[in-house]
């Protein structure tokens, strides 16, 4: 849950239930700090305000439930109280707060192309979705696949929102596949086939999220096959997301896999470091706050698997630092200490080595992985090769394969060159590599 969104939707309902003076004096100064699926944390400026607001917490809970159709526990604290700090820390260790989800039949207005951060891992997917939204028919169907929290749903909603905004006569139907399956089950029970088919087969844009839920649903697969065919033959747009490519949907009918593969298949990769930093910078801009570069680097370096975890870590740090009235790297480490388990050694991979070396050298990952031979790129590339050999014990052929098929003699030369320079008594390179190792393993 996003605390600000929840609170902004709730405020008008509270305003209708209390006097104007009470609303302006005690409700408006409330600051929403943190929310998850079970609870929202609100802060009030002083003890007197807390005494005045506490009796109406049941009213606030009712208004929240009315606004978002979900019951949340309400916690009321002072900004710098120890209990509030402990609460944020406890919640961050229990679960990662994520972006607000939409109901399965609605588009999330916050998910637009403007709010989507484009990086190397999603650039092609973004370009294809923009083309589709603008009316391009060359990518039909479009099949986005990748791990959880990489932006597939965001792009799908962005397509729907763009079409509704620019082509209001077009009918956009967005649905999670699980909802599609449930709708079809209800159709069988009620014999309401006409209504079901009218809903899905009259769409100009059919957007289906998490299509993997069709697996092992034989009757639903048959229904979806005919829905797909009717839309496709009518020139309507079909967009699907999945956690794996069509060929890996082993329990799906072959004729469906074939149709899913007939259009554009796009793999969305995890965001690289630069993209993660850009996402965090956008979050700061949207929330009108500023965190030190060291804090942003710490979050971006430790939450690389998906954007939801990155967002959750950011919200946790902001909430904790806001309550502590201190925005330092040490505060961020405390806020995230249970989300970044000290008991688990960081698994260093060649990809992480390249990321860390690129950051420390003020170049990009793409620079290192390219064939450019300028000194400012060649030396960092050689450092990466050396670290893959010395720290990961990779063979020369394996390192060469990782760096785009380079010959093992090239890797051997790079490693020997770095080793020779490290033996120099006053080697600046030694300090540089020690610093990189600390980032990798600490």
Steps between C-alpha positions, in 0.01 A plus 500: 500500500605860442422692817451834325261359244294325768487812717413737214209275403384489861517870591182611317301233682633607840426863417133413456489339845667761725460871560699746287702623796589146609593407145727801449653486850561129545440306178681710241832499693506119504783357289467153343839333542476134418248240387488135408220252443405496870577838650548872442726711723396862554689765694364804681707803598463485879356312795193722521410425137543131570255523791244669275535262206518171692124489580411524131734223379199266448349769275830531309513121455146497360581780258814320383305181442238692302766676293714201404262213573748345737523504877824634644612532858581863588806587709539852632843619616712810554764557228810439711361243741695183565184294453449642151860427402473147631170447320646599161802282563284203598274536200792529259642172629165322481422584139600729220238767437404513134327736263122509526331231295195564289189295486503244222253695285651849521807680377734668745517865401850531651641246254578711193782523247613824665542331837685200352879517527664367185827307534704247308292207628161636391576743214370275221186405695427867567546596133275215384226594747510865396463392138204278587332773705536748213317262267778287354374162381835341417536353851188291548483317727768645727628265769706648786675258733742524791527464875272657757524873559686596180235730352284274281176604666606865501550492122169322447314761704691775318372367167144491632518848651651648183233345279218616727644852506578538127239270343198518733278314252718191531388237750784393728455187711767431761476186709727279703492147359388363835195726478437384142502138623263584787267687264486197273428267792214728603380498139480120501312501831249764384492407131570866417720441195360791301588754768849355546580498129359847452732634767820352359437460128381856440824652627722710275790441741501186712767520768549177696744493791670180626389276214682207666184448709345338191719195551306187600167679440388294200149642449618856552778444247244400240291810570804726490612341172175602330507844665856550380413391144196725474690806622806430288302440181308824566825695521463565873809536721595226748765552766610243756751482783653186643778387732657284225510479118218326310712193426536437875124483559519123479146422614346745254340373180745504210262708286499771770879496536522534124272804496679662793825462307360642176549863595769683693660327799696734729715403797520762777824475696570623856588869518871580497657725761457821301132427444445422867659831598283680244191334648596608852569854380155507343347380826676784686375749244142372524509505882682836512772367728875473476724217619881508493670332204653247740153387608378472141812299411443270799139427404576457129794269573311269733161470328571386147255214445183698430347846514239416763771413751688816403187709558434326829853567623473865396171549684638330809808724507296815443253410775773408748716805426199732510402374842860514626544847348837383366585404142837328509646177365509359854126566536435324169703199613301479823170529315592221260709279727246218507422528129870466420587198707850522649503122529487453127819576311434697187517273197745672270453431129680624189206736442542653847876539447439688175238721668724594794808562283294712259367714785842549653643597159218741406415304186207277409461125495448525124839671469676211674317237297569682172807472275618854573872515574554846644702487822216620723298194388773243428650508852164453681425214261833338587427548871168318452673212326763483775236495775296231322816289499634579848176528697261267316760252375351503151698338218645718226261360236200561729609860560550548127153361435348741754672798337349436160706209370848642552793262448647346816840653412342846529377414849838356596675819383257719698546300821881497466505874437298576814706256712826659383382850583374389842854390589624855461584656839304822436220357292190721495326205342540303824304761695239510227450123496490482882221759493310298240537181706357676806192597297468146372535307823404740783 
